[in-house]
Amino acid sequence: MTRAIDEVLTRAVDDHVFPGAVWAVGDPDGVTGSGARGLLDPREPDGPMRSDTVFDLASLTKIVAVWASVGTLWENGTLNLDHPLATYLPELEGFDLAAVTAQHLLTHTAGVPSRANLKALYGSDRTAVERGILRERLEHRPGEVVEYTDRAALVLGLLAERLTGLRLDDLSRACAWDALHMTSTRFGPLPPDVAARCAPTEWDSDTGRHLKGSPHDYSARLLGVCGSAGAFSVADDLAAFLRYLLAPDQAPRRPGFGPAWIKESLKVQTGSLRPARGLFWHPADRAIPDVWAHLGFTGTGMWVSPRRRRWAVLLTNKLYYTRSSGPVNAVRDRFWRVAFDP
């Protein structure tokens, strides 16, 4: 397996799909294979990717921060997924989001708007941006259409913050990161010493350089800490997170969410609607429903299968070269199929 994965990633580096990648595969007992390929930055050929390279997680933030926090609130009885959001946020009364539920948001069936420039819509004041997000008109009636959107995680992050009085970064540490010893996971921007070992992403015309330690996502840069993106991490931290999903009873210290939330999330929750969704997770392949995935725009991805007792994580910085996801999607698809090959 290790040789096959290294060959897939080496070819991708040679084809300029991404400058480099770090990966790990494992089971409930730990890591069974790992590696690193390529360069941290093509402009610095003496700097290879390393196992401790820090990556912009992009949408994996939705899992390690929002999904973990919402799961904690669900398990401790603070949040009922089927109650209208106005139950918890009275200021929503009179606006479209009032009747939406957390279940709708977690399955991407809420009908909330797709990606758009928040600053252009609502300015740069965080309070004004939050107010604007919560008052937006829906594009579809809740429960009718499955459509992936960052807005779902933004709203859930705001909900979790309002219910706990904690900012999402502090809440994520309390619900998951501290218990799982994810000491290298944090929201950006990163301090200089950590940014130095961060994989650079896309070109930033404002600074005349590639982003390095600053989130690629405009919402994350605008809001500082939010549910859609903005977290950074390393392969070892994500390995600890994924290993816990397979063996929650083996953890020396349990996070706020446990087996009930994991089981509820890793099953189809959207009925006959397509594409099928669990709770923020989706089947990696419709024909292989027992492997669940979540992907990030920077080229990241993680996969887990309780039935196969296996997990995998792939971290890349494809945004260094392009915003197109076609080439990296093909690599991610080959990667997880090799990783989960019996």
Helices and strands as residue ranges (DSSP letters): H 2-14, E 20-27, E 30-38, E 55-56, G 58-60, H 61-61, I 62-67, H 68-75, G 85-87, G 90-92, G 96-99, H 102-106, H 118-122, H 126-134, H 150-164, H 168-172, I 173-177, E 186-187, H 192-195, E 203-204, E 209-210, H 218-223, E 231-233, H 235-246, G 248-250, H 259-265, E 282-285, E 288-295, E 301-305, E 310-316, G 318-320, H 326-339
